[in-house]
Amino acid sequence: MSWIDVGSESALPPRGARTLKIGSLEIAVFRTGAGEVFALRDHCPHRGGPLSQGIVHGGRVTCPLHEWVIDLKTGRATGVDEGCTPTFPVRIVEGRVEIDLPASAEARVAALGPPPFAVCERA
């Protein structure tokens, strides 16, 4: 595991997201209205929509394509929908956002295959 500095906490808008790309791995970093910060694969488990472009409400984000609601803490779809997207541990150090990315994160996410078959676990 390796903590990677991805930017200033103040650069994350409340109830919004920013994205980063590491190889082919796209990660969305979210900030809730309460100031909590989460990181998920920027890929809805339904049809691969960009979660970073969704609406953040409470501890969830609604996918902009088909309105699936994803829990930011667990990456799991809520309600009657089933599926999940990988999450990454996040910490704030002196106002900087850091994500804990294992060296094999890109390979593991790529190995998950299409979102409907994703295994819901921390990457």
WOVENMO-V324572 format. One record per pair of residues at least 12 apart in sequence whose ideal C-beta (glycine too) atoms are under 10 Angstrom apart, sorted by the first residue. I is the first residue (numbers start at 1). GAP is how many residues later the second one is. Records with the same first field share a line. If there is no record, write none. Layout:
BEGIN
I=GAP  GAP
END
This chain:
BEGIN
1=88  99  100  101  102  103  104  121
2=96  97  98  99  100  101  103
3=86  87  88  90  95  96  97  98
4=16  18  23  84  93  94  95  96  97  101
5=88  91  92  93  94
6=12  13  14  16  21  23  33  82  84  90  91  92  93  95
7=13  22  89  90  91
8=84  87  88  89
9=20  22  26  28  83  84  85  86  87  88
10=21  85  86  87
11=18  20  85  86
12=17  18  19  20  23  25  85
13=17  18  43
14=17  18  19  20  21  42
15=15  16  17  18  19  40  41  42  43  46
16=13  14  15  16  17  36  38  39  40  45
17=12  13  14  21  22  23  25  33  34  35  36  37  39  44  55
18=12  13  34  79
19=23  31  32  33  34
20=19  22  32  77  79
21=21
22=77  79  83  84  87
23=82  83  84  86  87
24=82  83  85  86
25=16  17  18  61  63  76  80  81  82  83  84  85  98
26=14  15  16  17  24  25  26  83
27=12  13  14  15  16  25  59  60  61  72  74  78  82  96
28=12  13  14  15  22  23  24  25  26  33  42  44  57  60
29=13  23  59  61  68  70
30=12  21  22  24  26  29  30  31  40  42  60
31=25  41  66
32=24  25  26  27  28  29  40
33=23  24  25  26
34=24  25
35=57
36=22  23  36  37  54  56
37=35  53  54  55  60  61  62
38=18  21  23  33  34  35  36  37  49  50  51  52  61
39=33  36  47  48  49  50  51  58  59  60  61  62  84
40=12  21  30  31  32  33  34  35  44  45  46  47  48  50  83
41=34  43  44  45  46  47  64  68  71  74  77  82
42=12  43
43=20  42  43  66  69  71  72  75
44=17  18  19  20  21  22  23  24  26  33  37  39  41  71
45=18  23  25  30  31  32  36  37  38  39  40  41  67  69  70  71  72  73  75
46=17  19  20  21  22  24  31  35  36  37  39  69  70
47=16  18  19  21  36  67  68  69
48=15  17  37  66  67  68
49=13  14  15  16  17  18  19  21  66
50=13  14  15
51=12  13  14  17  19  21  24  34
52=12
53=12
54=13  14  15  16
55=12  14
56=16
57=12
58=13  14
59=12  13  14  15
60=12  13  17  18
62=16
63=14  18  22
66=15
67=14
68=13  14  15
69=12
70=13  14  15  17
71=13  14  16
72=15
73=14
74=13  46  47  48
75=12  13  43  45  46  47  48
76=44
77=43
82=34  38
83=32  33  34  35  37
84=28  31  34  35  36  37
85=24  27  30  33  35  38
86=19  22  23  26  32  33  34  35  36  37
87=33  34  35  36
88=12  13  14  17  21  34  35
89=12  13  33  34
99=24
100=22  23
101=22
102=20  21
104=19
105=17  18
106=17
107=16
108=13  14  15
109=14
END
